[in-house]
Amino acid sequence: MTTSPTSPRGAGTGVRALAERYFAAVNTHDWEALAAVLHPDVEVRHGMTLSTTGSERAVRLLTAVVRQFAEHEDRPTRYVVEGDAAAVEIAFVGRRHDGVAVAFDAVDVIDTDGERITRVVSWYDTAAVLPMIRGDQDGSGAAKEAIA
């Protein structure tokens, strides 16, 4: 098992490299790079209220999620890697379109087949976070429409 902050030895290899590419793509809105790191049959569960299967639908879901913010960044603070999986602690920081700051902690559990990401489950306190997000108060409207 490997536990580490965001830039220690071993960075850029294997499962951790896939997770790093995932976060870089989402943070920079590089949807082609995101699609390249996802398995065609990837399963994505976000905030326990949204889920989808397939890389095209996953990219649409994640695009809709980040569009809720004028600014956003998932800042991985710790990686725990075991076999083909990683748990990543994240400090999310962002700003809504009306200028209000949003910050919360999350954990993503990322499964891989060694070459691509096969599953991402994002965990955070939805009862605290969803009211912070602009728009649909349950936080699911725009993103659910994007994957329908």
C-alpha atoms as one frame of an Amber mdcrd trajectory, in Angstrom:
protein
   0.000   0.000   0.000   1.230   3.493  -0.865   0.168   6.609   0.994   1.552
   9.965   0.077   0.994  13.678  -0.365   0.535  15.018  -3.859   4.115  14.981
  -5.164   6.334  12.338  -3.565   8.430   9.621  -5.125   6.447   7.255  -7.269
   4.324  10.034  -8.744   3.526   9.566 -12.403   3.384   5.768 -12.415   0.537
   3.288 -12.620  -2.730   3.847 -10.811  -1.646   7.154  -9.325  -0.713   8.487
 -12.770  -4.195   7.606 -14.041  -5.772   9.428 -11.090  -3.524  12.458 -11.643
  -4.470  12.557 -15.330  -8.147  12.325 -14.352  -7.941  15.309 -11.987  -5.831
  17.353 -14.418  -8.369  16.782 -17.206 -11.372  17.716 -15.041  -9.630  20.779
 -13.575  -8.609  22.099 -17.019 -11.779  21.021 -18.840  -9.735  18.855 -21.192
 -12.594  16.528 -22.044 -10.632  14.644 -24.721  -7.908  13.845 -22.178 -10.581
  12.762 -19.712 -12.185  10.436 -22.266  -8.747   8.958 -23.021  -8.148   7.993
 -19.377 -11.618   6.450 -18.915 -12.473   2.872 -19.840 -15.308   2.751 -22.422
 -17.538   1.055 -19.803 -16.501   3.262 -16.861 -18.973   3.686 -14.008 -19.117
   7.117 -12.357 -21.015   7.821  -9.144 -20.874  11.436  -8.028 -22.031  12.646
  -4.632 -24.222   9.574  -4.282 -26.975  11.383  -6.212 -25.709  10.973  -9.771
 -24.426   7.938 -11.601 -23.787   6.853 -15.132 -21.984   4.206 -17.160 -19.870
   4.662 -20.276 -17.117   7.150 -21.049 -19.223   9.481 -23.219 -21.926   9.798
 -20.573 -19.300  10.141 -17.819 -17.671  13.055 -19.650 -21.092  14.709 -20.076
 -21.841  14.207 -16.381 -18.533  15.670 -15.212 -18.844  18.564 -17.675 -22.266
  19.405 -16.222 -20.975  19.120 -12.651 -18.110  21.576 -13.168 -20.243  24.008
 -15.198 -22.105  24.725 -11.966 -19.042  26.755 -10.963 -17.373  29.866 -12.394
 -14.110  28.516 -10.932 -13.286  25.106  -9.511 -10.364  22.924  -8.602 -10.142
  19.462  -7.119  -6.893  19.578  -5.129  -5.734  16.062  -4.260  -4.066  16.144
  -0.857  -3.399  12.436  -0.311  -3.291   9.288  -2.405  -3.689   5.788  -0.980
  -2.944   3.179  -3.633  -3.579  -0.531  -3.252  -3.384  -2.820  -6.267  -5.432
  -1.357  -9.127  -7.310   1.124  -6.916  -6.672   4.495  -5.307  -8.464   6.496
  -2.641  -7.774  10.193  -3.080  -8.500  12.823  -0.447  -9.504  16.087  -2.123
  -9.876  19.683  -1.060 -12.415  21.201  -3.457 -12.244  24.962  -3.875 -14.394
  26.976  -6.206 -16.611  29.927  -6.798 -20.210  29.961  -7.920 -21.269  32.112
 -10.875 -22.566  34.726  -8.439 -19.099  35.006  -6.859 -19.795  33.056  -3.678
 -16.885  30.826  -2.602 -17.454  27.096  -2.174 -15.030  24.782  -0.375 -15.384
  21.248   0.965 -13.494  18.009   1.458 -14.152  14.886  -0.574 -12.750  11.447
  -1.281 -12.709   9.777  -4.675 -12.259   6.016  -4.898 -10.838   5.196  -8.313
 -10.646   1.664  -9.743  -8.571   0.838 -12.800  -7.713  -2.073 -15.026  -4.091
  -0.923 -14.951  -4.488   1.085 -18.155  -7.728   3.048 -17.768 -10.112   4.098
 -15.040 -13.010   1.657 -14.735 -14.910   3.239 -11.818 -14.964   6.527  -9.898
 -17.039   7.020  -6.768 -16.977  10.519  -5.254 -17.846  10.860  -1.571 -18.658
  14.122   0.193 -21.240  15.500   2.599 -24.088  16.165   0.179 -26.277  17.630
   2.939 -23.690  20.384   3.459 -22.459  20.789  -0.124 -25.599  20.724  -2.241
 -27.175  23.807  -0.630 -23.948  25.686  -1.455 -24.326  24.994  -5.153 -26.205
  27.478  -7.322 -29.378  26.359  -9.105 -31.313  23.205  -8.412 -31.198  22.861
  -4.638 -30.749  19.100  -4.720 -27.774  19.691  -6.994 -28.871  17.152  -9.561
 -30.978  18.890 -12.216 -28.470  20.040 -14.857 -26.176  17.067 -14.411 -29.035
  14.532 -14.604 -30.257  16.169 -17.831 -26.746  15.934 -19.310 -26.593  12.145
 -18.940 -30.186  11.360 -19.921
